[in-house]
Amino acid sequence: MFSRKDTDFARFVEQADRSRDAGNYPEAQYNYWRALQLYPSHPAYIVQYAHCLKETGLMEDAFVNYVDAFRFGAHAVDVQQHAEFTAGRSGHGDVGHLFLANSSTDARQHELTIRDIKTGVLAFHLEEPSVTRVAAYLCKYATREALMSALAQEARFLSAHRDLLLLLKETAGEIQ
């Protein structure tokens, strides 16, 4: 894995681990976040980041990151209990179904991640989604395809892309 040879990544992780071990969760959270800016799909450090979020009381943020860690390859047994705890504390109820996904590589490639949701909402609705909205979509939709289909059907899509849709309607006969 390239992250092992990246000195910046190693430094951020070392600082984060030291801060976590000292009980300085805000500092650890920041340094895990910095490491994840370099390697955003590193499941082990997504889990550590989520632990720090949980310890600082950011339950909903922790929840979505635990699910993300699972989607990027962390074992369900390692994160499910934490995800269920933080989901319960942030009002999302039973989320066990999020950990029943098919474990084949092909199926896991289509599972929804935080990045998918943020990118989809930004592209389809031209706005940055709140963590509450990310968590709700994560609980409701299992795949990128399901999310994109749902986003395209929401009224926000029509208002965000009104001019484009009018242009497409006006030029429909001209496009061949």
C-alpha positions, 0 to 999 in steps of 0.5 A: 500500500502506498500510504506506508511509504508516504512520510506525510501520511506516516507523520499524521498517523503517528501524531494521531496515535500519540494524541489518541493514546494520551486521551487528546481526542480532538487532536487525534481526530484532526491528525487522522483527518489530515491522514485521510485527506491523503488516503481517504479510503484507508479503512483502518484509519477511517475507523480510528477517525470515527472512534475520535469523533465518537469520543468527542461527542460527534455521534452522527459523524462517527456513525457515517464514518464507521459505515464508510470504513466497512464499505472500504473494507473494514470487517463488520465485526470491527465496526458494526457495534460502534456504528449501531451505538453511534446511530442510536445516539444520533437518532438513526435506530437500527442500522444492522442492515448496512452490514449485511452487504454482499462481500464480493468485490464486485458488489462492494464496488457499488455500495454507497460511501460518504464521498458518493453522497457528497458528490451526488448531492453537490452535482445534483442539488448544487449544495453541500449536504449536512451530516444529518442528510448524509446519514439519512441517505446512507441508511436509506440507499444501498448503492450509488445507482439508487441514490443518484436515481432518488436525487434526480427525482427530488424537487431540488434537482429540478430547481438546481438544474432548471436552465439546463433542463429548459435548454435540453427541452428546447433543443431536443429536436435539434439533437441527433 
